[in-house]
Amino acid sequence: MVYQTRLTADAQAFHERMFPGYESDFLRTDPEFIERFDNFAFDEVVDAVQLDEVTRYLGWLATLLGCQGIDEYRAIAPAALRNGITPVQLKEIVYQAVAYLGIGRVFPFLKATNEILEAAGVELPLEPQAGTTPDLDSRLAGGERAQVDIFGEGMRGYKDKGNPDYPKINEWLVGNCFGDWYTRGGLDLKQRELVTFCVIVAQGGADAQARGHAAGNLSVGNSRGLLIRVIESNLPFIGYPRTLNALAALDAVSGSQAQEQS
């Protein structure tokens, strides 16, 4: 049977900005699904959630990494490059995710990113972005600066505050998680914390870390209002349970009735 898909003008216009000239085969095989999904994700949500394009795509790409949505990432990443995300930013989102997902889950996204960039005519490798040297002292010093900048003075000396049964974990958190990745260029500290929060909440099962990085976002200047909008924007990609968990993490550190300038 022939089904006349009723896509809104705004959904069609947003889809065209992401995928110029492309028509999904799902319009043929799953027209009712595409009608409801596209009208919701690319009209209703986009219209209700006011974000600049870079922030919107930062959230979407980090969320797709977190939920392991590799096929959708392959579709969205080229659209992100057409709508304000730079090649360096795209790479840095992927690199930033490694400390929170592990290389086992990020490896397919790194390969996909390289394929997408080269298909777009981008020469690899990109310009260096490292903010520390491979020397451990440099990485520890840079990592401590990043931790203090995000979480406050209580993080100073964090590498020596670990459980004596596993003392290396805190050192690695400072030198690797923060010293290797948070000190890089391409994304500023506010963007890195936003990416980290989206990666964590999208993967699920890391409630303490979600609360910690919700607080970190607020500390570096990402307002509660902004975080709510990003969480809402990401909903079509991760569904309601993880969206509600993300909001609960934010409420736990900022208060559900908080009033602030967003």
C-alpha positions, 0 to 999 in steps of 0.5 A, a space after each residue: 500500500 502507499 502511505 502518504 507521510 505527513 512530515 511537517 515543513 519544519 521537520 523537512 527543513 531541518 532534515 534537509 540542513 542535516 542531509 542535503 538531498 538525501 531521502 531515507 529508505 525508511 520513508 519507503 519501508 517505515 513511513 509511519 515511524 519516520 513521520 512520528 520520529 522526524 516530526 518529534 525529533 526534528 521539529 517538536 524538540 528542536 523548536 522547543 529546545 533553543 540551542 546554538 548548532 555547535 552545542 546541539 551537535 556536541 550533545 548529540 555526538 557525545 550522546 551517541 558515543 555514550 549509548 553506542 549508536 554507531 550507525 546513527 553517529 555515522 549519519 549525524 557526524 557529517 551533518 555536524 561538520 556541515 553545521 558548525 562542528 570543526 574537524 578538530 572538535 569532532 576528533 576531540 569529542 571522540 578522544 574525550 570519550 575514551 576515559 569514560 567509555 574505554 577504547 573497547 567502545 570508542 574504537 569503532 567511533 574513531 575509525 568511523 570519524 577518520 573515514 568521515 573526515 577523509 571522505 570530506 576531504 580533510 587531511 589526517 592527522 589533524 594539527 596537534 592539540 596536546 596541552 601536556 607532554 608525555 612526561 608524567 610530571 607534565 601530565 600530573 601537573 596539567 591534570 591537577 590544574 584541570 581538576 581544580 579549575 572544574 571541581 575546586 581547591 579540594 582536588 589539589 593533591 588528589 593523586 595522593 588521596 587514593 585508597 592504599 589498596 589501589 593507589 594508582 587509580 587516583 594517579 591515573 585519574 589525574 595524569 590520564 583522564 584529566 592530564 591527557 584529555 582535559 588539557 587538549 585544545 579544540 574544545 574549551 573546558 565548558 564544552 569538555 564537561 558538557 561532552 563528558 556529562 552527555 557521554 556518562 548519562 547516555 551509557 547509564 549505570 554511572 549515577 555517582 559520576 553523572 552527579 559529579 559531572 553535573 556539578 562540574 558543569 555548573 562549576 565551569 559555567 554551564 548553567 542549569 538551564 543550559 544543561 536541561 536544554 541539552 538533556 531535552 535535546 538528546 532525548 530522541 537519541 537515548 530515550 526517556 529512562 536515561 533522560 530522566 536519570 540525567 535530570 535526576 542527577 542534575 536535580 541532585 546537585 542543583 535543586 529541582 526548583 533552582 532559579 537562575 539565569 540560563 
